[in-house]
Amino acid sequence: MNNNLLVILLIGHFLGDYYLQNDRLAKGKKEKISHLLFHGCIYLVITMLLVLPIGKTEALFVVIIITIGHLAVDLIKYLVGKVKGGNGYSKVDRIFKKWDEQGIIYSVDQLLHIAMILIVVYVYGRSYEVPVTWHLPFGTWAIRNDVLRYILAIIIILKPTNITFRALFQQNKPTDKTVFVKDLSTGKRIGNMERLLVLAFLGMNQYTAIGLVFTAKSVTRYKRIIEDTAFAEYYLLGTLFSILATLVVYMVIFVIK
């Protein structure tokens, strides 16, 4: 499989589907087809910008196919949302609501998007190799494949991991909304930094240092953990998910080639 093209397209996917899609657009594309098409245009543009400097016209065809597939998946989700019942009380509505709360719809959506990229790259990208060189207006920039992989890993373990945790475990969040909202922003920043540190330690083979990161985190939250059982459980869930997500990303990107 064309590893360079695959990594670049995955970078484009996570940028287009997470960093360049805010909550308003994510909700809007469930209600209006115009928002869905706007998201598709953003996805196409960011992926094109990453692929165009490579100078391979075949790769542009791959980008178009992937964008069409991406829109097709989102369109199916949009249509299902429109015809599933509408009144919120039907059996179908209750099933979809349960699946949404459990993160099943979110997971299937992302798995289909990533599977689409893998299949298209395998079918159309195996006949040629994409050099890791970008031809930019100010010169040619050569970039190593391992650097591309680290860029992809960093992109995944930040905002996409935060959103994935929220989608999968929204039923487990503390019921105290005031406290939850207050801690949410700080928790995201702490989670981002801990995952970056874990990724760095994994890259340097300093596995024992990973434990120090979570020990320091637990010490700062010790009083809250002791006093609030709900928070302690949510904190532990978030911490374990943070470790697991970073390990899985590292294994898939760097170990399984």
C-alpha positions in Angstrom: 0.0 0.0 0.0 1.2 3.6 -0.7 2.1 4.6 2.8 3.0 8.2 2.1 -0.3 8.9 0.3 -2.2 7.1 3.0 -0.7 9.2 5.8 -1.2 12.5 3.9 -4.9 11.6 3.2 -5.5 10.7 6.8 -4.0 14.0 7.9 -6.4 15.7 5.5 -9.3 13.7 6.9 -8.7 14.5 10.6 -8.1 18.2 9.7 -11.3 18.4 7.6 -13.5 16.4 9.9 -12.4 17.7 13.2 -10.2 20.9 13.2 -12.1 22.6 10.4 -15.5 21.5 11.6 -16.9 23.2 14.7 -19.9 22.2 16.7 -22.2 24.5 14.8 -21.3 23.0 11.5 -21.4 19.4 12.9 -25.0 20.0 14.1 -26.0 22.0 11.1 -25.1 19.3 8.6 -27.6 17.0 10.3 -30.4 19.5 9.6 -29.5 21.2 6.3 -28.0 19.8 3.1 -26.3 23.1 2.5 -24.2 22.7 5.7 -23.3 19.1 4.5 -22.1 20.4 1.1 -20.2 23.2 2.8 -18.4 20.6 4.9 -17.7 18.6 1.8 -16.1 21.6 0.1 -13.9 22.3 3.2 -12.9 18.6 3.3 -12.0 18.7 -0.5 -10.0 21.9 -0.3 -7.9 20.9 2.7 -7.1 17.5 1.3 -6.3 19.0 -2.1 -3.9 21.6 -0.5 -2.0 18.7 1.1 -1.9 16.6 -2.1 -1.3 19.2 -4.8 2.3 20.1 -3.8 3.2 16.4 -4.3 2.9 16.9 -8.1 1.1 13.6 -8.7 -2.1 14.0 -10.8 -3.1 10.5 -10.0 -3.3 11.5 -6.3 -5.8 14.3 -7.1 -8.2 11.6 -8.6 -7.9 9.7 -5.3 -8.8 12.8 -3.3 -11.9 13.4 -5.4 -13.0 9.8 -5.0 -12.5 9.9 -1.2 -14.4 13.2 -0.9 -17.3 11.8 -2.8 -17.3 8.7 -0.5 -17.0 10.9 2.5 -20.0 13.0 1.4 -22.0 9.8 0.6 -21.5 8.5 4.2 -22.5 11.8 5.7 -25.5 12.0 3.3 -26.7 8.6 4.4 -26.5 9.7 8.0 -28.4 12.9 7.1 -31.2 11.0 5.3 -31.5 8.5 8.1 -31.9 11.3 10.5 -34.7 12.8 8.4 -36.7 9.7 7.9 -36.2 7.8 11.1 -39.4 8.9 12.7 -39.4 12.6 13.5 -41.6 12.7 16.6 -38.9 11.5 19.0 -41.2 8.9 20.5 -41.2 6.1 18.0 -39.3 2.9 18.6 -36.9 3.8 15.8 -36.3 7.2 17.3 -35.5 5.6 20.7 -33.1 3.2 19.1 -31.2 5.9 17.2 -31.1 8.1 20.3 -29.6 5.2 22.3 -27.1 4.5 19.6 -26.2 8.2 19.5 -25.7 8.4 23.3 -23.6 5.3 23.3 -21.4 6.7 20.5 -22.3 3.9 18.1 -23.4 6.2 15.3 -20.2 8.3 15.7 -18.0 5.2 15.7 -19.6 3.7 12.6 -19.4 7.1 10.8 -15.6 7.4 11.5 -14.9 3.8 10.7 -16.6 4.1 7.4 -14.7 7.3 6.5 -11.3 5.7 7.4 -12.2 2.4 5.7 -13.0 4.4 2.5 -9.6 6.0 2.6 -7.9 2.6 3.1 -9.8 1.0 0.3 -9.3 3.8 -2.2 -5.6 4.1 -1.5 -5.2 0.3 -1.8 -7.0 0.2 -5.1 -5.8 3.3 -6.8 -2.6 4.1 -5.0 -0.7 0.8 -5.1 0.5 1.3 -8.7 2.7 4.3 -7.9 4.7 5.7 -5.0 4.2 9.2 -3.7 7.5 10.9 -2.8 7.6 12.7 0.5 8.5 16.0 -1.3 6.3 19.1 -1.5 6.9 21.5 -4.4 5.9 24.8 -2.9 6.0 28.3 -4.4 9.0 29.2 -2.2 10.9 26.0 -3.0 10.9 22.2 -2.7 10.5 20.8 0.8 11.5 17.2 1.5 9.9 15.6 4.5 10.7 12.2 6.0 7.9 9.6 6.3 8.4 9.3 10.1 7.9 13.0 10.5 4.6 12.7 8.5 3.6 9.9 10.9 4.3 12.0 14.0 2.3 14.9 12.5 -0.6 12.5 12.0 -0.3 11.0 15.5 -0.3 14.5 17.1 -3.3 15.6 15.1 -5.2 12.5 16.1 -4.5 12.5 19.9 -5.6 16.2 20.4 -9.1 17.3 19.3 -10.2 14.0 17.7 -9.5 12.1 20.8 -11.3 14.7 23.0 -14.4 14.5 20.7 -14.2 10.7 20.6 -14.2 10.5 24.4 -17.1 12.8 24.7 -19.1 10.9 22.1 -18.4 7.5 23.6 -18.8 8.4 27.3 -21.4 11.2 27.3 -23.6 9.0 29.5 -20.9 8.8 32.2 -20.2 12.5 32.7 -21.0 14.0 36.1 -24.5 15.3 36.6 -23.3 18.5 38.3 -23.3 20.6 35.1 -21.9 23.7 36.8 -18.8 21.9 37.9 -18.6 19.8 34.7 -18.6 22.9 32.5 -16.0 24.6 34.7 -13.6 21.6 34.5 -14.2 20.8 30.9 -11.8 23.3 29.3 -9.1 22.7 31.8 -9.6 18.9 31.5 -9.2 19.1 27.7 -5.9 21.0 28.0 -4.5 18.6 30.6 -5.6 15.6 28.5 -3.9 17.1 25.4 -0.7 17.7 27.3 -0.6 14.3 28.9 -1.2 12.5 25.6 1.6 14.6 23.9 4.0 13.6 26.8 3.0 9.9 26.5 3.6 10.0 22.7 7.0 11.7 23.3 8.0 9.1 25.9 6.8 6.2 23.6 9.0 7.7 20.8 12.0 7.8 23.1 11.3 4.3 24.5 11.0 5.8 28.0 8.1 3.7 29.1 8.6 4.1 32.9 8.3 7.9 32.5 4.7 7.5 31.4 3.7 6.5 34.9 5.1 9.8 36.3 2.7 11.8 34.1 -0.4 10.2 35.5 1.0 10.2 39.0 1.5 14.0 38.9 -2.0 14.4 37.4 -3.6 12.3 40.2 -1.8 14.2 43.0 -3.2 17.5 41.8 -6.8 16.1 41.8 -6.4 14.0 44.9 -8.8 16.0 47.1 -11.5 16.1 44.5 -11.1 12.4 43.8 -11.6 11.5 47.5 -14.6 13.8 48.0 -16.5 13.2 44.7 -17.1 9.6 43.7 -18.8 10.5 40.4 -15.9 12.8 39.4 -13.4 10.1 40.5 -15.0 7.6 38.2 -15.2 10.0 35.3 -11.6 11.1 35.9 -10.4 7.5 35.9 -12.4 6.7 32.8 -10.8 9.7 31.0 -7.3 8.9 32.1 -7.5 5.3 31.0 -9.0 6.3 27.7 -6.3 8.9 27.2 -3.6 6.2 27.8 -5.3 3.6 25.6 -6.0 6.1 22.8 -2.3 7.2 22.6 -1.0 3.7 22.8 -3.4 2.5 20.0 -2.5 5.5 17.8 1.2 4.9 18.3 1.0 1.2 17.6 -1.1 1.6 14.5 1.0 4.4 13.0 4.5 3.3 14.0 4.5 -0.4 14.9 2.0 -1.8 12.4 3.3 -0.8 9.0 
